[in-house]
Amino acid sequence: MRTTVAIVNEQGQDFTFEEVEIDGPRADEVLVRIVATGLCHTDITMRTMLPPEMFPNVFGHEGAGVVEEVGADVSGIAVGDHVVLSLRSCRSCAKCDAGMIGYCESSLMINYMGMRMDGSTTYSRDGSPVFGSFFGQSSFSQHAIAYADNVVVVDKALDLTKIAPYGCGFQTGAGAVLNVLQPGPTDSLAVYGVGAVGLAAIAAAKAQGVGTIIAVDLMQSRLDVAARYGAIGVNPAELAQTGLGSPLVDRVKELSGGGTSGAVDTTAVPAVIKQAAQALGVRGQLVILGLGAEEFPVDAIDIMQNGKVIRGSVEGDSDPLTMVPRLIEMHEAGQFDVDDLMVSYPFTQINTAISDVSTGKVVKPVLVW
């Protein structure tokens, strides 16, 4: 069948809209009519990070929609179900069996390489393949092929435009707090970079009753949003140099009583990551969520002598089949209030949405067909 996609035809180009052919679902696949898709920073950066030979490409990995067709081998998902789409995992390797879904041994192939495991693509144009299958969905499209392992069935009463970002951005930030750091009322948390992922982490920390929450960002508009969750805002550009140390590190330590017990970085900026680690308290833990720099410096003596931990996390160590319903349940209970972070855009305004989120005008664009 034919469907409309927001496509990037060459490396670094803007999104344009075209009609392409999409396969019907194979035995293990699900065809979803997309209603809304959250715009994530990863969708933006992949336009330049992927090599030229991986274009044309259809991105999008925070899709939500309605199931239109189900493959013969798929169970638990029916035509007409409302669903949220997330990352793929094989559900059969050793890491998946151990519950480490984000670290699936086939993750690179089934989430990033633009094709099925057999090398075929779900999209084509004029008989030529179009890369897709991004996070097992490529939901910058009116229709997407997904799988039982990354399709989460939700209540039909829920607004799909409000829960689409739960499949990645909100899950990642909240998961870093709820699954990895697991802070409590006596703990402190600093979040470096308070876009959608960082604010989801802060919202989750508020739900956990974390004693001190610190938001670090260069955009005052985002610090203002963080303040609504009870976070103390710190703008590094406004800190005066008072000595030989880092003003940011000094300020975070001051606010947290000697250093935070936990921290989350979404910036992927090497200098920020180093300072985030330095601002940890004894045996504090920093979780890195951002993609960007391949290397960053560390203060090895500080880390060793104070027992600090720096670790990465994929999707906040979440299993979307359980984490997405958990976050929805928290939201319904008034414990994860993220609705105001989202602004809806017609899908045709995708490039405007990219500009608006890049300048801080909005936190989380959601593209709606």
N, C-alpha and C positions, 0 to 999 in steps of 0.2 A: 504494500500500500504506500501511498505518498503522504508525506507529512512535512510540516514547516519546521525548520531549525534555525537557531542563531549559530552561525558557523564562522570559524576563523579559517580563511583560505590559505594564508601564508603566515609564517612566523612573525609575530609582533603586530599583526594587523588588527583593526577593530572587528567587532562582530557585525556580520551582515545576515540578512534573512533570505533563505532560499528554500525551495521545495526539493526534497530528496526521497529516495525509496528507503523504507524501513522493512526489515524482514518480519514475517509473522513469527510468533514464539515457537522455539523448538521445545522438545519434551520437558526440559528443565527450566524453561524461561516463562516470564510473565510479561504481557503487553499492558502498559499503563498509559492512560490518557492523562497527560500532565496538566494540572490546574495551576500550580504555582511552584516556583523554584527560588530558594534563597541564593543570593549572590555572595560567594565566598572569595576571600583574597586569593585562594589557590586557583580559582578559575581565571583570575586576572593574570597571575604570575606565570601560569603554564603557557600562556600565549607566547612568551619569550623564552621560557626555560626548556621547552621541548625542542628537539632538533628539527631542522627544516623538512626532513623527510617524513615527519609525522603530521603533516598537514596535507589536505584540509582536515579539520578536527572539530568535533562537537563536544563541548564541555558541559558543566552543570552537574552538581552532585548533592544537592539538597532538594530533591524533587518531592512533590506530594501530588497525588492524583487519584484516579479511579481505575480499577482493574477492568480491562476490556476483554482480555483473552488469557487463558491459563494453559500451560503445557501439560501433556498427559501425565507426566511424572511428578507434578507439583501437588502437594497436599497442604491443607490449612489456609489456602488463599482461594477466593472464589470471585467470579465475575460480579462486578458491582461493589466489591469491597473498596473502602477508602484506605489509602496507604501512604506511609512516609517511607522514602527511600534513603538508604545509607550506604556505607562502604561494604564491599564484598569480602567474603572469606570462604575458604573451601569447606570448613566445618568437619574436616576429616584428618588433617595433619596433626602431628604431635602437639604443636602450639595451640591449635584450635581445640583439641581435646582437653588441653590444660586450662582452657578458658581465656587464653591470650589471643582473642579474635583479631585484634589490630596488628598482630605480628605473624599472621598466617604465612606459611612458607610459600604460598602462591600469590601473595599480596601484590607484588610488583606487576605480575602479568595480568591479573584479573581486575586491577584497579587503574593502572596507568598506561598500559601499552597500546590501548586503543582498539583492541580486538578480542575475540574469543580465544579460548585456549588452543583451538585448532587453527588459528591464524585468520579466520574469516571475520568480516566486520558486519555489524548490524545495520549500518547505513551504506548506501551507494548512490552515485550520481552519474547519470548517463553511462551506466555500466561499469564505472570505475569505483573502487572502494573509497569510503569516507571513514576516517578514524572516529571512533566513539567509545562506547563501553566504559566511559570515564566513571570510576567508582562503581562499575557495573550498572550504569544507568544512562549517562549523558542526557541529563534532563533539561538542557536548554533546547527543548524540542516539544512539539505538541504531543508526541508519542515517544515512549522510551521502552526499551527491552531491559528488564531487571530479572532478579532471581529470588528464590525463596529465602536465601540466606541474607538478603539485604532489603527485603520488603517487610515492613512492619504494619500490620493491619490495625487501624484505629477506629474509634467510635465515629459513626457517620455524622453525629451532631457537632463534631469539632470543625472549626474553620480551618481548612487546609492552608490558607494563606498565612495563618498564624503559627502553624506547627511545622511548616516545611524546613526551617532552619534547625529544628531539633535533630535532623539526620546527620549533621556534621558540626557546624560552628558552635551551637549551644551545647551539644553533647560533649564536644571537646573541652570547652572551658569548664563546664560544670563537672565533667568527669575527672579533670585534673584535681579538683577539690574533693569531690565525693568519693572517688575511687582510689586516688593516689595519696594525696596529702592527709585527708580525713581529719581536718583540724576541729577543735572544740572551743568552748567558751574561754579557756585560759590561753589559747594560742593567738598568734598574730599572723597576718597574711599580707604580703605585698604583691600587687599585680602590675607588671610592667607592660604598658600598651593596653589601653582599655577601649578597644574596638568591640565588635560583637563577641569574640571569644573571651576577651578579658572581662567584659561586663557580665557574661554568663558565669564566669568563675566567681565574680564578686557576688552575684545574685545567689549562687549556691552557698557561698561562705556566709552570707546573711542568713540563709535558711538554716545553716548549721549553728548559728549563734556565735560565730567567731568573735572573740573579744575586740581585736583591733584589725581593721581592714584599711589598707593603704593603696590608693590608685596613683600610678605614675604615668603621665602622658604629657606631650607637648601641646595638645589641643585642649583649650579651656572648655570647649563645648562638651567634650567627652568627660572631663573631670566633673563638670556640672551634673552629668547623668549619673556618674558613679556616686556622687554625693547623695543622690536619692536613695541609694542602698546603704547609706551610712558610712561610706568610705571617706577617708581623709585624702584630699587631693594634693598631689605634689607635682609641680611643673618644674623640671630640672632647669629650664631656661631662666627661671625667675630666682634661682638660688644664688646667693652671693658667695664668691670664693673667700673663705675666712682663714684658711691655713693650707697645709701641705696635702691634706686628705681630699677625698671627693665630697663636694657639698651634698650630692644626692645620697651617698652612703651615710654621711653624718646625719642627714635629716631623717632618713628611714630608721636608723638606729635610735635616734632621739624619740621618734613617735612610738616605737615598739619596745622601748625599755631595754635597749642593748642589742637588738637584732631580731629579725622576724623568725618565727619557727618554720614558716613556709613561704614560698614565693612561686609565682608563675610568670614566665616570660612569653609574650606573643610577638615581640618585635623582631627577633632574629638579628638584632644589631649587636655585633661583638662587644662593643664598649658597654652597652647596657647590660648584657649578660654577665660580664665580669663584675660590674657594680652590684647587680642583683645578688650574686654569690657573696660578695664582700659584705653586703648588708644583712646577711643571714646571721642568726644567733648560733650559739653552740649546738651542733648536731642538727642544724636547720637543713631543709631540703628545697632545692630549686628545681622546678619542672619546666622544661623547655618545650614549647608548642609550635613556635614559628619556624617556617621554612625560609631560608635565605643564605646567609654566609656559611661556607663550608667549614670554617674554623673560627674559633674565638679564644681569646687569652683567658687564663685563670691564674689566681694567686695561689700557687701550689702550697706554700707554707701555711697560709690561712686555712685552706681546705683541710690539710692534714692535721694541723694542731687543734682545730675546732670540730673535727669530725663531720664536716659538711658533706652533703651529697648533691651532685648535679646529675640529673637524669632527663632523658627524653620521654615523650609519651605520644602514642598514636591514638587519636580520638579520645584522649582522656582515659585510656585503658578500658574503654566501654565495649560491651556487647550491645549493639543497637537493638536487638530483639528484646532485651530487658531494660536497657537504659532509656530508650525513647519513651516507653510506657511509664517508667519511673518518673521522668521529668514532667510528662503530661499529668500524672497523678499529683505531683508536687504543685504544679501550676493550678490545677483545679482546687487544691487545698489552700491556695493563696501563699504558697511558700517559694514559688519561682516565678516572679512577676516580670516577664520579659516582653510583654506585648508592646509596650511603648518604645521599644528599641527598633521596631520594624516599621518601614515605610514601603507601601506598595507602589509599584511602577508597572505600566503596561509593558509587556515583553519587548515591544518595539522600541522602548526607551532604554534598552540595556546599556548603551554607551553613555547616556546621561547618568544612569544609576552608578556606573563605574566612576565617573567624574565626581559625583556627589559624595560617594563614600570615601574617595581618595582625598578630598579636601575637608572631610569632617562634617559636611553638611548634614549627613544622615549616618546612623550607626549600622543598620542592617537593611539593605534593599531586598525586597521580595518581588520577583518578577511574576506577573500574572497574565495568563492568556485570556 
